[in-house]
Amino acid sequence: MGRRKRSKARSLAVASGKGGVGKSCVALNLAAEMAGRGEHVLLVDGDLGLGNIGLLLGSGGEWTFEDALIGRCAAAAALIEGPAGMAVLMASTEGTADFWPDAATLGSAIEDFERLAERFDALVIDTGAGVAAKTVDLVVAADEVLLMVTPEPTAIADAYAALKALLLRRPDL
C-alpha cells in the first residue's frame, strides 16, 4: 500500500548563532526519533561545504546536497538511508561553502527539492551557524525554527544576533 501524498512536508530548521553548540547532534537525533515513531523523515545537512551529518553517521554517499544544487544529480539520487529508516541528504565536508549556483540552476534545483519533499512527512534541516545570507534563507524557508544556544557568553550573544536577523526576515517565527 502506498504512502499518502502530502501537499507539503512540515519543516524544522535547527539553527544557531555560533558553531559548536550541538546543532548537528540535535538535528540528527531529533530526525531519528521522529523516524523511529513512524514518520517518513528527510534530514538535510544545510551547512554547505562544512557538513557534519555524514561525519556523525560515519558514512557518506556518492552525491551531496551541493551536487544537487548545482545540477550534477537529482536531489533524490543524493539521498542515503540513515538511522531508523530516515532519508539523509548530506552536505560536503570539502570546505566549498562559498559556491552558489546561478539563478536558473538554483530555480531548477528548488523545484527538484520541492518534488522530493512531497515524499516526506517531515524535513529536519541542520543549518550552518551564524547569519550568512544563505543560512538565513534556509532557516526562514522552514515552518519552524529551533535556535540552539549554550550557556556561554559568546553563544548567547550570537544566538541573540541570529534571532534578530531571522525576525527581520520573518517576524512570525
C-alpha positions as CSV (number, residue, x, y, z in Angstrom):
1,M,0.0,0.0,0.0
2,G,1.4,3.4,-1.0
3,R,2.1,6.3,1.4
4,R,-0.4,9.1,1.2
5,K,1.0,12.1,-0.6
6,R,1.3,15.3,1.5
7,S,1.0,18.7,-0.2
8,K,3.9,19.9,1.9
9,A,6.1,18.2,4.5
10,R,6.4,20.2,7.7
11,S,9.9,21.5,8.2
12,L,12.1,22.3,11.1
13,A,15.3,24.2,10.8
14,V,17.9,23.6,13.6
15,A,19.9,26.8,13.8
16,S,22.4,28.6,15.9
17,G,24.3,31.9,16.1
18,K,27.6,30.1,16.8
19,G,29.2,26.8,15.8
20,G,29.9,24.1,18.3
21,V,26.6,24.3,20.3
22,G,25.4,20.8,19.3
23,K,23.1,21.7,16.4
24,S,24.0,18.7,14.2
25,C,23.7,16.2,17.1
26,V,20.3,17.6,18.0
27,A,19.1,17.6,14.3
28,L,20.3,14.0,13.8
29,N,18.8,12.7,17.0
30,L,15.5,14.5,16.5
31,A,15.2,13.2,13.0
32,A,16.0,9.6,14.2
33,E,13.4,9.9,17.0
34,M,10.7,11.1,14.5
35,A,11.6,8.3,12.1
36,G,11.5,5.8,14.9
37,R,8.0,6.9,15.7
38,G,6.9,6.0,12.1
39,E,7.3,9.4,10.4
40,H,8.8,9.5,6.9
41,V,11.7,11.9,7.6
42,L,14.3,13.6,5.5
43,L,17.3,15.0,7.3
44,V,19.0,17.7,5.3
45,D,22.5,18.9,6.1
46,G,22.3,22.5,5.1
47,D,25.7,23.5,6.3
48,L,27.1,23.8,2.8
49,G,30.8,22.8,2.5
50,L,31.0,22.2,6.2
51,G,28.6,19.3,6.7
52,N,28.8,17.3,9.8
53,I,25.9,14.8,9.5
54,G,28.0,12.4,7.4
55,L,30.7,12.6,9.9
56,L,28.3,11.9,12.8
57,L,26.8,8.9,10.8
58,G,30.3,7.6,9.8
59,S,29.1,7.4,6.2
60,G,28.8,9.3,3.0
61,G,27.1,8.9,-0.3
62,E,28.2,9.4,-3.9
63,W,26.5,12.7,-4.2
64,T,25.9,15.7,-1.8
65,F,23.4,18.5,-1.3
66,E,25.8,20.8,-3.2
67,D,25.9,18.3,-6.2
68,A,22.1,18.5,-6.3
69,L,22.1,22.3,-6.0
70,I,24.4,22.8,-9.0
71,G,22.6,20.2,-11.1
72,R,25.2,17.3,-11.1
73,C,22.5,15.0,-9.9
74,A,18.8,14.9,-8.9
75,A,18.2,15.5,-5.2
76,A,16.7,12.0,-4.8
77,A,19.9,10.5,-6.2
78,A,21.9,12.1,-3.4
79,L,19.8,10.5,-0.6
80,I,21.2,7.8,1.7
81,E,19.4,5.8,4.3
82,G,20.1,6.9,7.9
83,P,19.1,5.6,11.3
84,A,15.5,4.3,11.8
85,G,15.0,4.4,8.1
86,M,15.2,8.2,7.7
87,A,16.5,9.6,4.4
88,V,19.6,11.8,4.7
89,L,20.9,14.4,2.3
90,M,24.4,15.2,3.3
91,A,26.4,18.3,2.7
92,S,30.0,18.2,1.5
93,T,32.9,18.5,4.0
94,E,35.2,19.9,1.4
95,G,35.0,23.5,2.5
96,T,33.1,24.6,-0.6
97,A,30.7,26.8,1.4
98,D,31.4,29.9,-0.9
99,F,29.8,28.4,-4.0
100,W,26.3,29.2,-5.0
101,P,24.5,28.2,-8.3
102,D,23.3,30.7,-10.8
103,A,19.6,31.8,-10.7
104,A,18.5,29.3,-13.5
105,T,20.2,26.3,-11.9
106,L,19.0,27.3,-8.4
107,G,15.4,27.6,-9.7
108,S,15.5,24.2,-11.2
109,A,17.1,22.7,-8.0
110,I,14.4,24.3,-5.8
111,E,11.7,22.7,-8.0
112,D,13.5,19.3,-7.7
113,F,13.8,19.7,-3.9
114,E,10.1,20.6,-3.6
115,R,9.1,17.4,-5.6
116,L,11.4,15.4,-3.3
117,A,9.9,17.0,-0.1
118,E,6.4,15.9,-1.1
119,R,7.5,12.3,-0.4
120,F,8.1,13.0,3.3
121,D,6.1,13.8,6.4
122,A,8.8,16.0,7.9
123,L,12.1,17.7,7.0
124,V,14.7,18.4,9.6
125,I,17.3,20.9,8.4
126,D,20.7,21.2,10.1
127,T,21.8,24.7,9.1
128,G,25.1,26.4,9.2
129,A,25.9,28.6,12.2
130,G,25.6,32.3,12.1
131,V,23.7,34.9,10.0
132,A,25.2,34.4,6.5
133,A,22.6,35.1,3.8
134,K,22.4,31.5,2.6
135,T,21.9,30.3,6.1
136,V,19.2,32.8,6.9
137,D,17.5,32.0,3.6
138,L,17.4,28.3,4.5
139,V,16.1,29.0,8.1
140,V,13.3,31.3,7.1
141,A,12.1,28.9,4.5
142,A,11.3,26.4,7.3
143,D,7.9,26.2,9.0
144,E,9.6,26.2,12.5
145,V,13.0,27.0,13.9
146,L,14.8,25.5,16.9
147,L,17.6,28.0,17.8
148,M,20.3,26.3,19.7
149,V,22.4,28.1,22.3
150,T,24.7,27.1,25.2
151,P,25.1,28.9,28.5
152,E,28.3,30.7,27.4
153,P,28.5,34.5,26.8
154,T,29.6,34.3,23.1
155,A,27.0,31.7,22.2
156,I,24.3,33.7,23.9
157,A,25.3,36.9,22.1
158,D,25.5,35.2,18.8
159,A,22.1,33.5,19.3
160,Y,20.6,36.9,20.0
161,A,22.1,38.3,16.8
162,A,20.8,35.3,14.9
163,L,17.3,35.7,16.3
164,K,17.3,39.4,15.4
165,A,18.4,38.6,11.8
166,L,15.7,35.9,11.5
167,L,13.0,38.0,12.9
168,L,13.8,40.8,10.4
169,R,13.2,38.4,7.6
170,R,10.3,36.5,9.2
171,P,8.6,38.2,12.1
172,D,6.2,35.3,12.6
173,L,8.9,32.9,13.7
